[in-house]
Amino acid sequence: MSTSMNAGMDTSGATREALTARLARTQPTVWFPAETAPSDLDPQIIDVAEARFRWFAPLLEQLFPETGRTGGVLESPVEKFPALHCALTEDVALTEDVEGAAIPPNLWVKRDDLLPISGSVKSRGGIHEVLAAAERIVSEAGLMGQDAVETFRSEPVAQLLGTHRIVVGSTGNLGLSIGLTARALGLAVTVHMSTDAKAWKKQRLREVGADVVEHAGNFTAAMAEGRQQAEADPQAHFVDDERSLDLFAGYAVAGRRLAGQLQALSMPLSAEHPLFVYLPCGVGGAPGGVTFGLKQEFGEAVRCFFVEPTHAPSVMLGRLTGRDEGIAVDEIGLDGRTLADGLAVPRPSELVGRHMGGLIDGFVTVSDESLVGMTARAHHAEGARLEPSACAGLVAASMVGQALDDDGASRPGLTRDAYDRATHIAWLTGGSMVPDAEHHAIIRNACGIRAL
Ligand SMILES: *Cc1c(COP(=O)(O)O)cnc(C)c1O
């Protein structure tokens, strides 16, 4: 089965319509947009965020002892998964998405599933946003000192922060990263969640004293209300997943840090030896920030692909139609329901679509079956505890190769030949905090879908 349309024609309305129709049928799809566009975001936001993480590191080390190994720096390793690679190469026909496709030989994984505090990529953006908000509150009160530990452990600062509240709406990992960090700093926190959000996440948040507000029914409407309340309150800070530059900047720091990690692994990157990166995508903030950071470091030598579930391809749909945050997946009849709960987002980020969408080299949609199957494979082969969302990049890597083989891309330099010479990184975005029982249920589900 061919998984892409001829991207050379993608600027014609008809072909984009055909791709949209394909999305509406929930068929796994690959799209390489022909035109590129620079971002109008200021790369200095990365320097500022990186400096902020560095300044806060000694405090994070004290508040979260699990960050002691890295001195309070939140970073994850780049590794290989040799046993998984072997298993996949032996049976690339795991699902129809990857049928006939080859697994790229030089495939690495970025272990954001192991990031401290939230066990997910949200430890980058979410925690940065909380640190930035706390810093602003303390600065405005004239209480900022030279040292993060002295400043934030002083009585007046603790009292001040206790009178401020962080408000966020999230069914998952964002709420967790924001809630745990804000509470550790002494801020009050409200996390709006849908009633069907995972019980263990609600419990974990309540344990640390976060207010968890559960919404039955229309979560989007409930969130709009929560946001209005927060915006009317001068003591409240609303975390806006669709527009926040602080979240985005936190993710972007990963690009610079990865450059150093690749150097340490003696991986030279150039037009001759490009880097292909596969990023699980929900609202687009995390993959958008990482892409922005990587493009700053590597320019054209890095190719970034956003991977979404077939039932919630919000960023791809927004880009395809040119409507970005102006369209949601229900407009093409999709229900947005997926086992990849971290990616179950009906409407894309405004920031990402409009301000850096032209940097994205390709979009891929993957079925729930392939995500869950890959979650089980990674567990069996590597003992890795991943959530289905986190496996999207692993599924997409071979689909991109297949699509470049079948149809090619009209994006300059994006060829099957470049793919074959490239280093590939599947960004694993979350899972290490998923409880045993929950993870076992995912694996059992996968075995039900297809005997392994
Ligand atoms: C949030 C999340 C993503 C994607 O991030 P967005 O900013 O929503 O695009 C990917 N994987 C996991 C596990 C996540 O929690």
The ligand as a Gaussian input file, in Angstrom:
#p B3LYP/6-31G(d) Opt

LIG

0 1
 C        2.145000      16.248000      24.935000
 C        2.742000      15.059000      24.365000
 C        3.200000      15.026000      23.038000
 C        3.034000      16.137000      22.029000
 O        3.156000      17.448000      22.478000
 P        2.255000      18.612000      21.885000
 O        2.836000      19.855000      22.399000
 O        0.844000      18.393000      22.371000
 O        2.305000      18.490000      20.394000
 C        3.796000      13.854000      22.612000
 N        3.934000      12.786000      23.410000
 C        3.524000      12.792000      24.692000
 C        3.733000      11.575000      25.527000
 C        2.910000      13.927000      25.209000
 O        2.478000      13.911000      26.480000

